[in-house]
């Protein structure tokens, strides 16, 4: 039996993955659906990139997410044992340019894999790279909006499995438990819980896997739409020189749409998320990267027209939880009479009026790794009082009463439990 190594690469865009319908020109499984795939000579990582370029033309639009554990698939008819190396890439574009190996392409929810005639064990390949509760819990590289979409994907994917099998006698119970785990995976990131609650509330009348899959899918679409609408609302308020800190996809989107002359970016230590933001904007407008401690100095010495930041949570009193350093920047900006815009989807409003912030203390080694007998504090977030910020969502500017009313609406969604 021949043993052949292959890569299977899933490209993800807005919560969906790319499937390709294999033509008669391929050597195996023609007429079936698959992901980007190809043989490996020696380097699976390099082969993955090469196949994406050859089969989709999207190589410049993809960013690596993760590689899954390889596994074996035996095909007796072909007398072949495949060793599959799964990959997941996020993709900025859907403009696929297929080659002769493909007759059709579709962007679909991953659960659609289970409903089509595919190459062998395509679902197993996807499961090896799919988001999980553990991914949501452990991720320190992405913002809360990004993680909320991943959480909805976890719920949608499991509902898709249960909707296409008889794997569970109590599917609603299993999915409810999963939803609870996802809601509490990142307690400081309110949007994760709110978006899971919205999906479960929408499905609570039918209480079926199919209803949850539909609701989670709709929730993913809504998440992108509201985040983009919030960015547009914020962009309309920006011009001149703008200061920001840390990394927020919604803020980055707003800055790219706005008519700004210069962006000042604080590096946001210790992880320095701001560096990536500065690099991402460098081709669009003049960018100055600054140390965090210089923020108040810049607000005093430079003509800064506005500050824009994201939020992990907006509390019902209008205060905001965001990357540590936000409070210092907001207080300094208030002293200089510079507006501070907090841009976030309304799903980031905490429904609990008594909620206490979780500042997520991180590893002391990121701050100090010496031998002295020191106490080290490394909080991820701080809380900024409402009087120093203006909250902008997909609905535009929200006053404190508006925030409190939205909190009540979001609290009602949690009644599905």
LINHUCOR-V464748 format. One record per backbone hydrogen bond with DSSP energy under -1.0 kcal/mol. NH is the residue of the N-H (numbers start at 1). CO is the residue of the C=O. If there is no record, write none. Layout:
# LINHUCOR-V464748
NH | CO
NH | CO
This chain:
# LINHUCOR-V464748
2 | 79
4 | 81
6 | 83
7 | 38
8 | 85
9 | 36
10 | 87
12 | 89
13 | 16
16 | 13
17 | 108
18 | 11
19 | 106
20 | 34
21 | 104
22 | 32
23 | 101
26 | 23
31 | 22
32 | 29
33 | 117
34 | 20
36 | 9
38 | 7
40 | 5
47 | 43
48 | 44
49 | 45
50 | 46
51 | 47
52 | 48
53 | 49
54 | 50
55 | 51
56 | 52
57 | 52
61 | 58
63 | 90
65 | 88
66 | 88
68 | 86
71 | 84
73 | 82
75 | 80
80 | 75
81 | 2
82 | 73
83 | 4
84 | 71
85 | 6
87 | 8
88 | 66
89 | 10
90 | 63
91 | 12
92 | 61
96 | 94
97 | 56
102 | 99
103 | 21
106 | 19
108 | 17
112 | 109
113 | 110
114 | 111
115 | 112
116 | 113
119 | 33
122 | 119
125 | 121
126 | 122
127 | 123
128 | 124
129 | 126
130 | 126
136 | 132
137 | 133
138 | 134
139 | 135
147 | 143
148 | 144
149 | 145
150 | 146
151 | 147
152 | 148
153 | 149
154 | 150
155 | 151
156 | 152
157 | 153
158 | 154
159 | 155
160 | 156
161 | 157
162 | 158
163 | 159
164 | 161
174 | 170
175 | 171
176 | 172
177 | 173
178 | 174
179 | 175
180 | 176
181 | 177
182 | 178
183 | 179
184 | 180
189 | 186
192 | 189
194 | 190
195 | 191
196 | 192
197 | 193
198 | 194
199 | 195
200 | 196
201 | 197
202 | 198
203 | 199
207 | 203
212 | 208
213 | 209
214 | 210
215 | 211
216 | 212
217 | 213
218 | 214
219 | 215
220 | 216
221 | 217
222 | 218
223 | 219
224 | 220
225 | 221
226 | 222
227 | 223
228 | 224
229 | 225
230 | 226
231 | 227
232 | 228
233 | 229
234 | 230
235 | 231
236 | 232
237 | 234
238 | 235
242 | 262
243 | 306
244 | 264
252 | 248
253 | 249
254 | 250
255 | 251
256 | 252
257 | 253
258 | 254
260 | 258
261 | 240
262 | 240
263 | 286
264 | 242
265 | 288
266 | 244
267 | 290
272 | 268
274 | 267
275 | 272
277 | 273
278 | 274
279 | 275
280 | 276
281 | 277
284 | 281
285 | 281
288 | 263
290 | 265
294 | 291
295 | 292
298 | 294
299 | 295
300 | 296
301 | 297
302 | 298
304 | 302
305 | 241
306 | 241
307 | 339
308 | 243
309 | 341
312 | 321
313 | 321
314 | 348
315 | 319
318 | 315
320 | 384
321 | 313
322 | 382
324 | 380
326 | 323
329 | 325
330 | 326
331 | 327
332 | 328
333 | 329
334 | 330
335 | 331
336 | 332
337 | 334
338 | 333
341 | 307
342 | 390
343 | 309
344 | 392
348 | 345
349 | 346
350 | 314
355 | 352
362 | 378
366 | 363
367 | 364
368 | 364
374 | 372
380 | 359
381 | 359
382 | 322
384 | 320
388 | 385
389 | 386
390 | 340
392 | 342
393 | 396
396 | 393
398 | 391
403 | 399
404 | 400
405 | 401
406 | 402
407 | 403
408 | 404
409 | 405
410 | 406
411 | 407
412 | 408
415 | 412
416 | 413
417 | 414
